[in-house]
Amino acid sequence: MADSAPIPKRHRPQADDTEAWAERMQFEHWGRMTSRETCALLRALCESAHELVRAGMAARHPDASDEELELRLACVRLGRATVEQVLGRPLPFADDGA
């Protein structure tokens, strides 16, 4: 594919596995997105990240209830102290970082 514009010398690739022309197309596409489209994309990315982290927690804590997994996720996002403060009680599981 022909390049539409030269890449500035100071440009640093965003990923080692992406060709410069593909990266340029991606950035051009993002630049044409409306605010609504950008928000929808970010929401989808956040939801995907949430699902991946939750799946990892479920794998590390197979006996945990859905409530416990959600509380563990809240601890990752907000910190254990904040979650306990909001709940008004200590969490019923050890602070094992996951």
N, C-alpha and C positions, 0 to 999 in steps of 0.2 A: 504494500500500500504506500502510496506517495505521501510524503509529509506535507502538510498544508502551511507550516511555518517552521522556521528553524528553532531549535531548542536553545534557550539561553545557556551560556557556558556555566553560569552559577546554579543552574537547575540541578536539583538532587532528586533522583528517582524515588518514588514513594514505595516501590516494591522491587525486589531483585528479579522477580519472575514475570515482570510485565514489560513489554516492548514500549519504547518511547512514544511511538505513534498511537498505541492503544491507550496509554496513559493520557495523552493529549485529547483523544476522543472522549475519554471518561470525564476529564475536567471540563471540556467544552459542553458536554451533555449536562453536567451538574450546573454549569453557568446559565443554561437555558431553562432550568427548572423554576417553576413558580414557588413562592413561599409555601403554599399548600402542599405541593409535591415534595418539597424538601422536608417539611414537617412529617409527612406520611412516611417518607423513607427513613428518617431518624427514629420514628416510633417503631417501625418494623425492625430496625436494627437493634433497638433497645429490647424489644420483646424477644428477639432471637437470642440475644445475650442472656437475658433472664432465664429463658428455657434451657440454655446450655449450662449455666451455673447451677440451676435447680437439678438438672439431670446428673451433674457431677456430685452434688450433695446427696442425692438419692442413692447413687452408687456407693458413696462413702458411708452412708448411714441407712442401710436397707431396712432397718426396723423403725425408722422415724415416721411419724404420722405426717399427713399433709400440713397440719398446723405447725409442727416442729420444723419442717423444711422451710415453710414460709418465714418463721421466726429466725431461722438460721440465715436465710437470705437477707432479711432485714438487718441482721447483725453485720453482714458483709457490706451492705450499702450504707448503713447509718452508724455502725458501731454498737457494740453490746451495751455500753452504758446508756446510750440514748434510747435503745429499745426497752431496756429495763425501766428507765425513767418514764417513758410514755406508758408502759404497761402498769407501772406502779408496783412492780414485784420483780424478784429475781427470776431469771430463766431457769427452767427445770433440767437443763443439760449443761455439761461441762463446757468451758470455753476452750475448745480444741482448735480454734481457728478455721473451722469449716462447719 
